Amino acid sequence: MKKKEYSTEEIFDNLFLRYPVLNVCRRDIQGAYDHMAESYRRGGKLLVAGNGGSAADSEHIVGELMKSFLFNRRIDPSFETELHRLFGADGQSLADKMEGALAAIPLTSMPALSSAFSNDVDAAVGFAQMLNGYGSKDDVFLGITTSGNSQNILYALMAAKAKGIFTVVLTGEGGGKAKALCDVCICVPSSQTFAIQEYHLPIYHAMCAMLEADFFEEK
């Protein structure tokens, strides 16, 4: 087996070489990654939510996890074999085009459900309702809130905690109310929304790349 071009350790260390200001978050980023990796080893998934720009970050994270990012991702050999057995050349062609995935769901991408729940019940409880339906104890919930005080994220953290789901928050300086409700709080060193969002991107890119390095082979 060829040596991987990037190891999880190299990706992690490189994050702080490029963004030394994030060293204050080093332990929490490592802790969040460790629990995400363990969740995937147990067959769990990542559930992600945020508002506004952080909703876009939720989608971005899922995009990096559900298809190849830095590494070549072959599908599971038994899945490939079964596709070929069932569908012959067409199945093999499909297998050759598919990529391995790390299961992740953006709770921001449910417009029918979220709009119905907002209209019929309470918009602030929407993410909590989705966690109730989608979440299990082997999962991780990642809430993104620049203020740390977004009510729908706070309710989601409460629901996750009650279901035994490990919780991670990406937020800004101080952590807001979310800090007391989550298991790991990654508080980047800024109180300005745009700067917080700019720091969030390299953090989640690094964690996605580390997960990929952990579970897949060299590109």
Disulfide bonds with the S-S distance in Angstrom:
none
